[in-house]
Amino acid sequence: MQTILDYGQRNKVELNPLAQRYTVKIKMPGLTDNQGDVDRLRRYLPESLKGVHIPLEVMRKLPSVFLEGDWQVSVIVAQAKENPWVIDIEPEVGKGNYYGLALDIGTTTTVLYLVDLASGEVLGNVSSYNGQVKYGDDILTRIYLGSTENGREKLRQAVLETINGQIQQVVSEHNVEQNKIYAMVVAGNTTMIHLFLGLDPANICREPYIPVVNSPGILKAIEVGVAINPLAPLYCLPNVGSYVGGDVIAGLLVSGMHQKPELSLLVDIGTNGEMVLGNNEWLVTCAGAAGPALEGGAAEHGMRAEAGAIYKVSIDPATLQTDYRVIGSVKPRGICGSGLIDCMAQMLVAGIIDRSGRFNDDSGAFVIAGAQETATGQDIVVSQKDIRSLLKTKAAVTAAVEVLMEGVGCSFKELEKFYAAGAFGAYIDPESAITIGLYPDIPRQNIISLGNSSLEGARLALLSREKIDEAETLAKSITYFELNNNREFMKKFTSGLFLPHMDLNRYPSVKKKLQNVSFV
């Protein structure tokens, strides 16, 4: 049985949000106490905030807010460690008009949480395609376009249009003033954060693979162009390197593996595959290109995980009859990544394909849903080409994991916990993933799906200044393995082009499962 983390139970934090609200009671001025409004505000702020910066925009509001609030006000402060500033001042006291946003910028999709900063509760969420997709599905295409000033601005505006549209949608649905969104935390891979901030990504894919910045620090929303309170602090979770971004740091915050003694492996599979190995004493990481196969993008009938996508497949080994499930309970239009993984695993166990992924007959394809069952009026099939593409993706991920583990002298027998990070990991059947060799063959109860850990990690950082400090420390302490020039990687990649692996002894449960299949 796979474990799925319950964010509500496992990730409670002591509230110390990036934007903090203080109730301040101010003594009215008089003829013998004619101190200016700004100085008077400072005089009655908590001792820890005496030196806080008060921007001109806030100064302009003070006279009217003091009068409207009868000299009792709410002061919203950006909890920037080095240089905190006042975001806003309001006459309301102790009310719930106090919000933040957690954002996951994925290569394919962006997902947003609206969070009540007073309670930590997630009030709403919005998910949509990243507007940059129209310029290319993959990272390298966007890096190439973003290497020019004009192309970079197109990509920045595309993702901002997506994000600001999501913000408008969620505040409308929950009757929230955009100006009362006082903080935002963003997680994403290194390239996505560069394009979001308008930074040149060109050197990310050029040796020696150096990004413009790994930790952008705490910015202001107005600097980035996000449609919330202009003075709201905006924090991007830090990157480790060119191909290991803040989304992975977010996954670590959610898993807590860096605080536990047992050897654990965290893998985040999307367009890229990023992995972290270690425990509370050390952490190492690397990344490799996974490609679009696991997101359904490379298959003949592949599609993203949306309504009409076949996401689960089973095949009766005796009759070869197929059963499947479809997102949205509608007629199928195609198959997404989790369905492809299921289908490959089931075809292997049923003897439809051999361990090299080749069909055992001359069909060259397997029909999952006949034309009469589909919304398109065409058969939905998995072809030989689809299998090769998925095998290459699987091999790239597993080769990277093997290089990482051997680089620190660890074996799979020592691995105690496996964390599947990313929204995609939540939909993969662990048994199917082990059968094809994508996941290690360990006790199933030790395989933990984190769901969209990038988004959840951003929420934790939004609500806890301590989690931001933890993220910064993590990013600096992880050892980064660069795979681009690693000779061992290609050898291991070749071994990974078999199901589940060239060395079947690495997967004892799969070996047992296949012992009566004719090709073994």
Secondary structure, DSSP 4 states (H G I P E B T S, - for coil): --EE--HHHH-----B-SEEEEEEE-PPPBTTB---HHHHHHHHS-GGGTT-B--HHHHTTHHHHHHHTTTEEEEEEE--SSS-EEEEEES--S-S--EEEEEEE-SSEEEEEEEETTT--EEEEEEEE-GGGGG-SSHHHHHHHHTSHHHHHHHHHHHHHHHHHHHHHHHHHTT--GGGEEEEEEEE-HHHHHHHHT---GGGGSTT---S-S---EEEHHHHT-SS-TT-EEEEPPPSBTTB-HHHHHHHHHH-GGG-SS-EEEEEESSEEEEEEE-SS-EEEEEEE--SGGGTTTSTTB--SSTTEEEEEEE-TTT--EEEEETTSS---EE-HHHHHHHHHHHHHTTSB-TTS-BSSS--EEEEE-GGGSSSSS-EEEEHHHHHHHHHHHHHHHHHHHHHHHHTT--GGG--EEEEESTGGGTS-HHHHHHHTSS----GGGEEEEESHHHHHHHHHHHBHHHHHHHHHHHHHPEEPP-TT-HHHHHHHHHTTSSS-SSGGG-HHHHHHTTTSTT-
